[in-house]
Amino acid sequence: MNLAQRIVHASALLLALTGALAQGPASEPPRPAPDLAPRALEPEELDAVTIARIALRYDLDGVALDALAASGAPGLVLGVAVAGQTVFLEAYGSATVGGAPMPLDAPLWLASVSKPLTAVAVLRLAAEGRLDLDADAATLLPDGALGPPAHPDDGPVTVRHLLTHTAGLDVRSLGRTLADGEAAPSARDAVAAGLPPRVHAPGERLVYCNACYLALAAIVEGVTGQAQEEAYRELVFEPLGFAHATIAAEADAAYEAATVSGHAVGPGGVTPLAMPRLLESGAGRVRASASDLLALAEALTAPDAPPALSDGVRQQLLDPAVRLGTGLPGWTLGLAETAVLGHPAVRHDGDLPGVRAALLVVPDAQLAVFAYLNGTGADAGLEAASGRRDARDVLLEAVVARILGDARDADDPARGWPAATAATPEATPAPGLYRFDRVARTGPERMLAAAAPVVRIAASGDAVEVAPPPDLAAPATYRRADDGVLRRAGDGAPLASDGTDGRVLLHLGTTVGLERVRWLERPDVFVVSHAAAAVAALLVLLTWPIGALTRWRRREPVAWKLPAAVGRARGFARVGAAAALAILAILVALTLQVLATSDAPLAAGAPVLQALAAVLALALAGLALATAVGAVRHPRLGLRWAWHALAAVAFAALLTQGWVWGLWSPEALQATWTDLVGGPAVAVARTP
């Protein structure tokens, strides 16, 4: 069945159902209560529509229950709308651990699925002529809220930039919360103290921006002259038919009690979480029920746009507005462009502690899906076709597969994705470690970011291997397709690199930017830290012959007076110092070989380094013990213990670097030395 036939079939299904429901009670006299005892369907009831609905329900029930079990979340909601009508809406599990069943009409924390609703409010004001999307946002916000440009020749930040996450703000803050007892300010008061500084030219980079949607909420307040709750209710909630929605940080006691809370899922079980009171109201503070979200899904898929989304509002929500990479999906004015099983789509996810939500729309098929889980943790055993390890992706793909089918084509990996427009192939990402480009870091901030999750990119023959954090997505292979774009095996998702500053654009549900991670950000810091470790290790080793020489000259047999345990610890520390020097020697040898041949024997060197790292870790423990015991029991040897303490700090620094950046792996070493001394270019061939 092709796409058009599926749409007609779904529309006929909906018309038959709504017609049957409309003709029932209105034209018949009151009837006695129905007999709800189980019975077999009569032959005339087994029509195509009934069979299709039963089959869809059976399939989705199985997928939802499997996803719920694998995710460990207490409850799950799944809803589907086709051609403006809800065809499936069901809740599974419970609202709390062992509590009441998961509801369909209780408020849910939408998290960042709030952003499309804020976009509706802004676009509604624009459609009514009360707001210009290309106006300078600084003129619509409190004075000084939007700081000076990053560069003197940068243009103004517009409302459109805020909607598409291209305002160029420093987004180091993923979200701010209100303290207990702190009154929630209006959006305008929240931005009056200043938004994050501008660090890029507007329109230059697409970086997910919560502060941008706080600014949009402030603009809505300013244009309407109303408080947030009143403005959103008038512009969004009531026109869309929401019955259980609010944007308030806190509501009345009954509403708060009815709101489904989130849960942490871990090895120790499922733990309820206290939900944060967010400052960024327009970015993630809306609460609404599953039935409310299906009302939005119906409005986004109806054959004719309803009044709430008329005058081009729906078109701007569904049509791409900005793309910042060849063949890469971008953003509409409120939703992220994506593809699911080869079908072009738009999407927005929401994440809060213990909460996951997702809204997906396939415009060409008039299909929308809403998925919600009230628990976050490791999704054991789950992996979507996109490679993401997230129950939401599994659910969305399952609905699309059952209603629209799998449209991926091995002969056309670009199917469903934006067409490539470049005349020449995109640059190939340099091998190395990358992190998510969320923060304009400088100096100490870069050092403190060492614990951030990293993405590893490596070359493997004619392919590029990308390994995101294991709990986010499975490793993937990208090959050069006929359109010149690196595309992921399996679903054709694109990968792009600017080839200049080490920035990579990668699609993981939405397009995210990656920035290159240098070893501790600067090669000179790397060299100095290792040189300091070498000096410290040498000093530890030299204390042995120097001490022996001193004792011989003074005829002072001190060593034998030390406790045996301390003596052994000191000896062990010296072994560790020798190991550290051996590690540094191997690193220098690899560097020289890279310089000479551009091909270091990393596969052979890594096991040696891993073994030495284990010795170094044990030596560090012995060194710390010897330093502590010896400094207390033998203070007259304080100078020697000071050198030992310095060596312990140096060893700890080396071990920390190795643990954070994966020093003891061939891939990380190759990335490090590529950064330090340059390396061979990675040749990536086109897919045959």
N, C-alpha and C positions, 0 to 999 in steps of 0.2 A: 504494500500500500504506500503510495507516494505521499509527500507532505500535504498537497492540496486535498487528497482524499481523506487523510487523517483529520484535517481541519473540518471538512464537511461532515465527517462522521461524528466528530466531537460536538459540532454545532447541532446536528440532528439529535444527538443524544440529549443535549441540554434543552432543546425546544420540546422534545417529547416529554421530558420530565416536568418542565415548568408548565406545559399545557395541561398535563394530567393533574398536577397539583392545583392549578387555577380552576379547573372545571369541577373539582370534587365537592367540598363543603358548600360552595356558593349555590349550587343548583339542586342539591338534594336535601330532603328533610333530615332532622337529627336522627342519628342511628345509635344503637346501643354500643357500649364499649366493645372494642374488637377482641376477638379471641387470640391471645398472644401465645398460645401453645404451639410448639414446633410442628410444622407440617411440610409436606413435599410440595414443590411448585407444580401447578397445573401445566399441561403442555402449552396452552395458549399464553402463559406468562413467560415462557422461555423465548422471548423475542431477542433480537440481536442487541438491542440497547441494554436490556437486563443482563444478558450474558457478558457484554463488554464491561459493564460496571462491576459485576461480581469478579471478573477476571482481574481488573485493575485493582480492586480492593484486595483481593487475595495476594497478588504480586507485591503490592506496596506494604501490606501488613507484614509479609515475610521479610522484606528489606528493612523496614523500620525496626522490627523486633531484633533482627540480627545486629543492626547498627547500635541499638540501645544496649544490648548485651555486651558488645565489643567495647563501647565507649565507657561503660561503667556509670553513666549518668543516671540519676533516679528517673528522669522523665524526658519525653521527646514529643514534639508536635510536628506534624507534616500536613501541609495544605497545598492544593493544586487548583488553579483557575484556568479555564480555557474559554476563549471568546467571550470574556466578560461574565462568566458564571463559574461558581465554585463546583467542581466535580468531585473533590475529595478533601476532607478535613477531619483529621483524627488525632487524638492524643493517646500516648502510651506511657506506661509507668506511673510514677507518682510525683507530686509537687515537692515532697520532702521524703527523706529516707523512711520507708515504712508508713508514710502518711497517706493523705487523701489522694485519689486519682488525679493525674495531671489534667488541669481544666482547659477549656477552650475559651472561656469568657473572663478569666482572671487576668489582671495586668502582668505583663512580662517585661523584663528589662531588655529593651531593643538594642542597647549599646549604640554602635555606629550605624545601625540601620535607621537611627534618628536622622542621619544626614540627608537621605532622600526626602524626608518630610520637611526639613528645613529648606531644601531646594524647592519644594512645592510652594512654600510660603513666599520665597523670594521671587520665583517665576510668576506666581499669581499677582504679586505687586507689579512686576514688569508688564504683564499682560494687561493690567488695568491702567497702565500709563503712569503709575505712581513712583516708578523706579526705573532708572536706566542701567542696564547691565554693564555698559561700558563707561559708567561714571567713575571718577576717581573716588575710591573707597575712603580716602582720608577726609573728604568733604562730608561724608555720611557718618563718620564716627566721631567720638569726643576728641577735642583738640589734643594733639600729641599722642593719640593712641597708636597710630601707625607711624613708626619712626622714619628717619631719613633713609634714602636709598643706599644700597651697598656701594654703588658707584655713581659719581655725579651725573653721568649721562643716562642712567636708568629711567625708564618711563614710569608713569604712575601705576599703582596697584589698583585694578578695577574689580568690580563685583564679579565679573566673569572669571578673573584670576582666582578669586577666593573660592568660587564654586568648583573649579577644576583643579584645585591643589597646586596651582602654579604661581602663587603669590611671591615665592622666594623667601618666606619667613624661615627663621631658624626653628626647627621643630624638635628640639631636644626633649621637650616635655610632651610625653605621649598623652598626658591628661593630669589635671589637678583636682584634688578633692577638698571638700570643706571639712574643717575640724568639727568634732562633736560639739554641738551647741552653737556653732557659728551660723549666723543667719545667711541664707543664700542671697547674694546680691542680684540685681537685675543684670542683664547681659551688658548694658551700657556701662554700669558701674564696674563690672568685672574687667572691661577693657580700658577703662579710663586711666588705670595705672600704667597702661602700656602693653601692647602686644609684643611677642618675641621680635627681636631685631630682624631687619631685612639683610639677608646674606647673599642672595642671588638676584639677578635681574628678573623682573616679572616675565613669566612665559618661558624662561630659560630651562627650568627643571620642573619635573612633576614629582613632588615629594608629599606623601600623605600628610595632611595638615589639620589637626583638631582645632588649633587656634583660628584657622580660617573660618570654620563654621561657628565658633563663638562670635567672631566678628560679624558674620552674617546674621546671627540672632540679634546682635546689637543693632544692626541696620534695620531689621524688621521692627524692632521696638521703636527706633527713631522715626521711621517713615509712618508707622501707624499711630504713634503716640500712645500705645497701649503696653501693658505689662505682657511678659512672654506668654503666660497661660491664656490670657484673653486674646492676644493676637493669633496664636497658633490655633485656638479653638475656632476663631472666626474664619481663618484662611485655610486651615487644613482639616482639623478633626471633624467639624460638623459637615462641611461640604463632601467629605469622603465617607461619611456615615460611621465614624468611629464612635463607639459607645463606652469605651473603657480607657480612654487615653488622657494623659497629662504630661506636661513638661516641667512641672514643679519639682523642686528638690525634695520636698516633703509634702504629703497630702494629709487628709484626715486619717484618723486612726483606723477606720474600717478599710480604707483603700490600702494603707500600708500593710495591714494584716493580710489582705487578700493577695498582695503582690507575691508572685512566685520568686523565691530567692535562689541564688546559685549555690553550687556545691563543688568542692575540690575532690577529685578522684585520684587516689594514690594507693601505694602498697598497703597502707594501714586502713584502708576503707574509704568511705564517702563521708565528707565532713561538710556541714552547712557553713556558708560564708555570710558575713555581714556585708551587704552591698554598699559600695561607696556612694557618697553624696557628691556628684560631679559638679565642678564649676563650669565646665564647657557645656552649657545647656544645649545649644544647637547642634553640638557634635555627638552627644551620646546620652542625653538625659531623658529622652522620651520613653514613657512606658505605655504599652497598649496591649490588647489581648490578641490571641491568634485569630479570632473572628474579625477583629479590626484590620489586621494585616491582610486577610483574604479579601476584605473590602477594597483595600488598595490594589491587590493583585487583580481583582475584577476590573477596576478602573483602568489599569494599565493594559489590559488585554481586550477590552470591549471593542466591537467593530467600530463604534463611534465614540469618540472621547466624551466622557461625562462632563457636566459643567465645571466640576472642580479642576479638571485637567484640560479644559478647552482653550481656545485662543493660542494654540501652539505650545502650551505648557507640557503636555505629554510628549510631543515630538522632541522637545529640547531635553527631556529626561531620558529618552530612548536613543537619540541620534548622537554619534560621536561628535565632540566639540574640539578636542585637542588630542594630538598624537605626537610624541616626542621621540620616535624611533622608526626606522624603516621596517614596515611589516609588523609593527608592534601595536597592540591594542592600547587605547588611551582612556579618556574619560568623557562622559556626557556632562551635562550641567547637573550632576548629582549622583551618577552611577558609573561604575567601572565597566569598561568594555572587556569582553572575554569571549570564549567559545567553549561549548560543552559538547563533546562527542561529535565535533564537526559542525555544530549549529552556532551561528553568530548569536551572541547574547549580551546582556548587561546584568550587572550584579552588584550587590553590596553586602558585606559581612559585618557582623557586630560581635565584639569580644569584650567582656568584662570578667573580673575574677569569678569563675564558676558559671559563666553564661556564654553561650554561642548561638548566634542567630545568622540567618542568610536569606536574602531575597534575590531570586533569579527571574529574569524575564527573557524569553525568546520572542522578540517582536514579530518576526516573520511568521511564526506559528501561532501567535496569539496565546502563548502559554506562559504562565507565571507559577513559581513554586516558592513556598515559604517553609523553612526548616528551623527548628529551635530545640536546643538541648539545655537543660538546667544543671549541667555538670561539665567540668573541664579536667582533662588529664590525658594520659597516654591512651590513644585509641588502639588498643592491642589488636593486631591482626587485620586492621583496616588499611586499604590502600586503593585510592580511586584510580581511574584510568589516567588522570592527569599526574599521578605520582604523589599527590598530597595525601597525607595520613590524617584525615579529618572526616568525622562522621558526616558532616554537612556535605562534603563533596560526594561521598558515596550516595547519600540520599538524593541530591540533585541529579546526579548522573543516572540513577535508577529510574527516576520519573521521566527524564528526557528519553532514555532508552525505550521505555515501555509505551510512551505516547508518540514519540517522533522517530524512534529508531536511531541506530548508530550510523552517522553520516561520514565518519572518517574514511579516508581513502589512502591506501598505502602509496598509490601512484601520484597522489596530489596531497602531500603533507601540509600544504598551506590552506586546505579546505577549511572554511569557517573563520579564518583569520584575515585581518586587513591585507590588502594587496601591497606588495613591495613596490616602491616607486624609484628606488635608487638605480642609477645606470651602472654602478660598480658595486661589487659585493661589500657588505659591511666589514669593518675591521674585526679581526679575531681577538677575543679577550686573551690577555696575557695570562699564563698559568700563575697561580698563586692563591693567596687567601683574600677573601673579600668579606665585608660586613655590610649590613643594610645601611644605606645612605640616609640616615635620619638626622644627623647632627653635624653642624658646621664646627668641628672640633679644632681647638688650638692648644698647643703646649700641653699643660698638665691634663686637660680633658682627654687628650688622645691616650695618655698613659693610663688614666683611670678606666678607659673603655676596653681594657684588655680582656675583661671577662665576657664581652658581648659574644653572642653566637656568630660563627663565621661560616662562610660558604667557600668550599674548595673548588677551584677550577684547574683542570689539568688537561694536557694534550695526550691523546692516545691514537697514534697513527693519523688517520684522516678525520678524526672526530675530536670533539671537545667534551670532556666529562665534567659534569657539574654535580657536586655533592652538597646539598643544603643541610641544615641541622637535621639529624636523623628523626627527631620527633615532628618535623614539619613536612618533609617530603622525602621520597626515595631518590637515590642518585639517578641521574638521567644522562643520556648520550645525545649530543646535538651534532648534526651533519649539515653541510652546505647543500641547500636545495636548489632547484633550477631557477628560482627567483632571486638567488644570491643571498638569502637569509639563512642563518643557522637555525635549524628547526629540530625540535625534540622528537626523538623516536617514539612512536605510539600515537601522539595526538597532534604533532606539528606545531606546538607552541614555539614562538620565536625567542631568540636571544640576540641581543645587539650590544655592541661596544663602540664607544666613540673613538677609541684608538689613540687618545691623546692623554687624558688625565687618569686613565685606569678605571673609568666608570663603566659599569655594565648595567644594562636593562634586562631584567629577567621576569618572566611571567609565572607567578605563583598564586593563581586565583585572580590577582590583579597584577598590573605591571609595577614592579618595585625596582628601585635603583640600588646598585651595589657599588661600594667604593673600595679601592685597593687597600689592603692592609700591609704596610711595611713592618719590618721587624721592629717592634717598639716605636713604630712610625718613622724613625730616622736611622739611617745606617750608622751615623757617628755614635748614637747612643748604644746601638748594638755592639759596635767595636769596643767602645769604652767599657761597657759592662763586662764583656768577656776578658778584656785586658786586665781589669781590676780583679776578676776572679782568678786569672792566671797568677797575678802578683801575690794575691792572698794565699793561693795554693803553694806557691814557691816559698813564701815565708813560713807556712806551716811545716813544710818539708825541711827548710833550712834550720828551724829551731832544734832539730835533732842533732846534726853535726856541730852546730854552733854551741849547743848546750853541752855536748860531749867534750868539745875542745875546751870550753870554759871549766868544766869540772876537772878535766885532766890537768889544766894549768894550775888550778887552785887546790887540787887534790881533794875535791869535795864530792864524794860519792852520794849524790842526792837522789838519783833516779831510783835506786833500789829501795829508798825510803817511802816512795809513793805507794798508795794502796794498789794491790794487784789489779782491781777492777778499773781504776783510773788509768793505770799504765796501759792496760789493754785497750781502753777507749781511745787513748792518745794514739796508740799504734794504728787502731782502726781509722782514726781521723787522717792519719798520714796516708793510709791506703786510699782513702777517699780523695785526698788532695792529688795523689798521683793519678787517680782515675779522672779527676777534673782536667788535669794537664793533658792526659791522653785524649780526652774528648776534644779539647781545644786544638790539639795537634791534628786530629782527624778532620776537624772543620777547616783548618787552614789547608790541609792537603786537598780536600775536596774543592776549596776555592781555587787553589792553583790549577787543579785539573780542569775545572770549569773554564778558567781563563785560557788554558792551553788547548783543550780539545772540545769545549762546549758540551761535554758528555760525562758527567760524574757518575761513578759506579755506585749509585745510591742504594740499589737493591742489596748489594753486598755490605755496604756500610751501615745500614739501618740496624740490623740485629746487634752489631757490635755497640753501636750507640745506645741501644735500648738496655743492653746488659750493663754498660758503664753507668747509665742513668740510675739503674737499680743500686749499683754499688755506691754511687754518689748520694742517693737518698739514705742508705743505711749509714754511710759515713757521716752524713749531716747529723743523724740522730746521735751517733757516738760522739761526735765533736761537741754537740750541745751538752751532752751529759758530762763529758770531760771538763768542759769549760765551767759548768755550774759547780761540780764537785770540787774541782781543783782550785777555783777562785775562792771558795769558802775555806777549804782545808789547808791550802798552801798559798796564802796571800802574798808571800814574798816572791812568788813566781808570777806576779800580776802582769808584767809586761808580756810574758809568753801567752798568758791566758787572753790578753787583749788581742794579740794577733790571731789566736784561735777564734775569738768572737767575731773578728773582722772576716775571717775565712768562712765562718758559719753564715754570716749575712750574705757573702758573695755566693756561696753554694745555694742558699735558699733562693737567691735571685735567679740563678741559672735554672733551678728546678721549677720555679714558678713560670719562667718563660717557656720551658719545655712542656709543662702541663697545659698552659693556656693556648699556646699556638701550635702544639703538636710537634715540638722540636724533634722528637724521636721517630718521625716518619719520613720516608723518602720524599713524599710529595711536598711536605712542609720545608724540607731542606732545599729542594730544588727551587721552591718559590722564594725562599730567603736569599739564596745566592743569585737568583735572577734579579732580585731587587738590588742587591749590593753591587754586583759586578756586571750585570747584563747577561743575557743568555741568548741561545739560538732562537730565532723566530719560529713560531709554530705554524707549520704549513697545514692547511685544512683543505682537502679536496672536495669537489662537488659530489653529491650523491649521483651514482650512475643513473 
